[in-house]
């Protein structure tokens, strides 16, 4: 599983005067002492006063910052490189560290005739864009191990079910596996996707049957492992790992994502497991005690 594990980050732009300087200041706020933060440029100049002003508005002091050359940075001390240039040629930094590119227009807008307030507005916008990206980067750092997905299930609502069925048959290159007057189900083995379209007729949908996101993990043991990992990671468990027999028999675990969306982690039963189906078809708990 690809991971974003890093203890140091370097922000690069051309002059190291605005975008990379704001990114450095904001990253120190976001990561604290957990990550070493640096910034540099290919043609360093001076820290832009509008960057200083925009950052002061959010309590970040850039007055002690100076522009630095990328050549002064030790590549061995960098785990992640983030370039922020858009219309310019990004600095070259010889390092084996992973590289991300966040193309952001130079907020100084040197070629435009702007008032100071108009120019400061562009710095505020860039500042807030960088902060939003850093918040996501922080959330992706040191993500704990999760399940190993084999197939993805997704559902969407559509106003015209026949028209949508025709469109997605064309798009996915596969005839629907099944349909009723309210839903159409596609199964694409090449895409490892189970995709359902549901008519948006205003009637209530049962989220724990069709209208949800899901991941097939292959086996009962993998579902139980996913329960243990979700519990250790602190994700909300909506329904514990169990074996259900009604409808499509599955081993399943229901989680809720941070926005409250239901997520099903599931595995289909083997023939031997199906043979154990009880007469009452009541679910069996299979997760950790």
C-alpha positions in Angstrom: 0.0 0.0 0.0 1.5 3.4 -1.0 2.1 5.5 2.1 3.0 9.1 2.8 5.6 8.7 5.5 7.9 11.7 5.9 9.7 13.5 8.6 11.0 16.4 6.5 9.5 18.5 3.7 11.0 21.0 1.3 8.9 23.6 -0.6 10.3 25.0 -3.8 9.5 27.9 -6.1 11.6 30.2 -8.2 12.3 33.2 -6.0 11.5 31.7 -2.6 9.8 34.9 -1.9 6.1 34.2 -1.6 4.4 30.8 -2.2 7.2 28.6 -0.8 7.7 31.0 2.1 4.0 31.0 3.0 4.0 27.2 2.7 7.0 26.9 5.0 5.3 29.1 7.6 2.0 27.4 7.4 3.6 23.9 7.5 5.4 24.7 10.7 2.0 25.5 12.2 0.3 22.4 10.8 3.1 19.8 11.6 4.6 21.4 14.7 7.7 19.5 15.8 6.7 16.3 14.0 8.2 17.4 10.6 11.2 19.4 9.6 10.1 22.1 7.2 12.3 24.1 4.7 11.8 26.2 1.7 14.1 27.4 -1.1 14.2 28.6 -4.7 16.3 28.4 -7.9 16.7 32.2 -8.0 16.2 33.4 -4.4 15.4 37.1 -3.8 13.8 38.5 -0.7 10.6 37.6 1.2 7.7 39.5 -0.3 6.2 42.0 2.1 2.7 41.1 0.9 3.4 37.5 2.0 4.5 38.8 5.4 1.3 40.8 5.7 -1.0 38.0 4.6 0.6 35.5 7.0 0.5 38.0 9.9 -3.3 38.0 9.5 -3.3 34.3 10.5 -0.7 34.6 13.3 2.3 33.4 11.3 5.4 35.5 11.5 7.6 35.6 8.4 9.7 38.6 9.4 12.7 36.5 10.3 12.5 34.4 7.1 15.1 34.8 4.3 15.1 33.6 0.8 17.4 30.6 0.2 18.9 28.8 -2.7 17.9 25.2 -3.4 21.6 24.5 -3.7 22.1 25.1 0.0 19.6 22.3 1.0 21.1 18.9 1.8 19.1 16.4 -0.3 19.8 13.6 2.2 17.8 15.6 4.8 14.6 15.8 2.7 11.9 13.1 2.6 9.3 15.0 0.5 9.7 17.8 -2.1 6.7 20.0 -3.0 7.0 22.5 -5.9 4.6 25.4 -6.1 5.4 27.1 -9.4 2.7 27.4 -12.1 3.7 29.5 -15.1 7.4 29.4 -14.3 10.0 26.6 -14.7 10.1 24.7 -11.5 13.5 24.5 -9.7 15.6 21.4 -10.2 16.4 19.6 -7.0 18.5 16.5 -7.2 17.0 14.1 -4.7 15.5 10.6 -4.6 12.7 11.9 -2.3 9.1 11.7 -3.7 7.9 14.9 -5.4 4.5 16.6 -5.4 3.5 19.5 -7.6 1.1 22.1 -6.4 0.8 24.6 -9.2 -0.3 27.9 -7.8 -0.1 31.2 -9.7 2.3 33.8 -8.4 0.2 36.0 -6.1 2.4 39.0 -6.7 0.9 39.3 -10.2 3.8 41.4 -11.4 2.4 42.1 -14.8 -0.9 43.5 -13.5 -1.6 47.1 -12.4 -3.1 46.4 -8.9 -3.7 48.4 -5.8 -2.0 47.2 -2.7 -5.3 45.8 -1.4 -6.0 44.0 -4.6 -2.5 42.5 -4.6 -2.9 41.5 -0.9 -6.1 39.8 -1.8 -4.2 37.4 -4.2 -1.8 36.6 -1.4 -4.7 35.8 0.9 -6.2 33.5 -1.6 -2.9 31.7 -2.2 -2.3 31.4 1.5 -5.7 29.8 2.1 -5.2 27.4 -0.9 -1.8 26.3 0.6 -3.3 25.8 4.0 -6.1 23.6 2.6 -3.6 21.4 0.8 -1.4 21.2 3.9 -4.4 20.1 6.0 -4.9 17.2 3.6 -1.2 16.3 3.5 -1.2 16.2 7.3 -4.2 13.9 7.3 -2.4 11.6 4.8 0.8 11.3 6.9 1.3 8.0 8.7 -2.1 6.5 7.7 -2.4 3.2 9.5 -2.6 -0.1 7.5 -6.1 -0.7 6.0 -7.7 -3.6 4.1 -6.5 -4.9 0.8 -9.3 -4.1 -1.6 -10.2 -6.6 -4.4 -13.3 -4.9 -5.7 -15.0 -1.6 -5.3 -18.8 -1.0 -4.9 -20.3 2.4 -5.6 -23.8 3.7 -6.1 -25.3 6.9 -7.6 -28.8 8.2 -8.0 -30.1 9.2 -11.5 -33.3 10.9 -12.7 -33.8 8.7 -15.7 -32.9 5.0 -15.1 -33.2 3.7 -18.7 -31.1 6.6 -20.1 -28.5 6.1 -17.4 -28.5 2.3 -18.0 -27.7 2.9 -21.7 -25.0 5.5 -20.9 -23.2 3.3 -18.4 -23.4 0.2 -20.5 -21.6 2.3 -23.2 -19.1 3.8 -20.7 -18.2 0.6 -18.8 -18.4 -1.7 -21.8 -20.5 -4.3 -20.0 -24.2 -5.3 -20.0 -25.9 -4.9 -16.6 -25.9 -8.0 -14.5 -29.4 -7.3 -13.1 -32.0 -4.7 -12.9 -35.4 -3.8 -11.5 -37.7 -0.8 -11.9 -35.6 1.1 -9.4 -32.0 0.0 -9.9 -29.5 -1.4 -12.4 -26.3 -3.3 -11.3 -23.1 -3.4 -13.4 -20.2 -5.8 -12.6 -16.9 -5.0 -14.4 -14.2 -7.6 -13.7 -11.5 -5.6 -15.6 -12.3 -2.5 -13.4 -12.9 -4.7 -10.3 -16.0 -2.6 -9.8 -19.6 -3.3 -8.7 -21.5 -0.2 -9.8 -25.2 0.5 -9.1 -27.4 3.2 -10.5 -30.6 4.0 -8.6 -33.6 6.0 -9.7 -33.9 9.3 -8.0 -37.7 9.1 -7.4 -37.8 10.7 -4.0 -38.5 7.4 -2.2 -36.4 6.4 0.7 -33.4 4.2 0.0 -32.0 1.5 2.3 -28.3 2.6 2.6 -27.2 -0.7 4.0 -28.3 -2.6 0.9 -27.6 -0.7 -2.3 -26.9 3.0 -1.7 -23.4 3.0 -0.2 -19.7 2.6 -0.9 -18.1 -0.8 -0.5 -14.9 -2.7 -0.7 -14.5 -6.5 -1.3 -11.6 -7.8 0.7 -11.9 -11.5 -0.3 -12.2 -13.6 2.8 -13.9 -13.8 6.2 -10.5 -13.4 7.9 -9.9 -10.2 5.9 -13.2 -8.8 7.1 -12.3 -9.6 10.7 -8.9 -8.1 10.2 -10.5 -4.9 8.8 -12.7 -4.7 11.9 -9.6 -4.9 14.1 -7.7 -2.3 12.0 -10.7 0.1 11.9 -11.1 -0.2 15.6 -7.3 0.5 16.2 -7.5 3.5 13.8 -10.5 5.0 15.6 -12.9 4.8 12.7 -16.6 4.7 13.7 -18.0 1.1 13.4 -21.6 1.2 12.4 -22.2 -2.6 12.5 -19.5 -5.1 13.7 -18.1 -7.8 11.5 -20.7 -10.5 11.0 -22.0 -13.1 8.5 -25.3 -12.3 6.9 -27.5 -14.8 5.0 -30.5 -12.8 3.7 -30.2 -11.3 0.2 -26.6 -11.9 -0.9 -24.8 -13.9 1.8 -21.8 -12.0 2.9 -19.2 -11.5 5.6 -19.5 -7.8 6.2 -18.4 -4.9 8.3 -20.1 -1.5 8.2 -18.1 1.7 8.9 -19.0 5.4 8.8 -16.6 7.8 7.1 -15.9 11.2 8.8 -18.8 12.7 6.8 -21.3 10.0 8.0 -21.3 8.0 4.7 -21.8 4.3 5.1 -18.9 2.0 4.0 -19.3 -1.7 3.6 -16.2 -4.0 3.8 -17.3 -7.4 2.6 -16.4 -10.8 1.3 -18.6 -13.4 -0.5 -19.0 -16.7 1.2 -17.4 -19.9 0.0 -19.5 -22.9 -0.9 -18.4 -24.5 2.4 -19.5 -21.4 4.3 -22.8 -21.2 2.5 -23.5 -24.8 3.6 -23.4 -23.6 7.2 -26.5 -21.3 6.7 -28.8 -21.5 9.7 -32.5 -22.1 9.2 -33.4 -18.8 10.9 -30.9 -16.9 8.7 -30.0 -14.7 11.6 -26.6 -13.0 11.3 -23.5 -14.4 13.1 -21.0 -12.1 14.7 -17.5 -12.9 13.6 -15.5 -9.9 14.8 -13.3 -9.5 17.8 -14.9 -10.1 21.1 
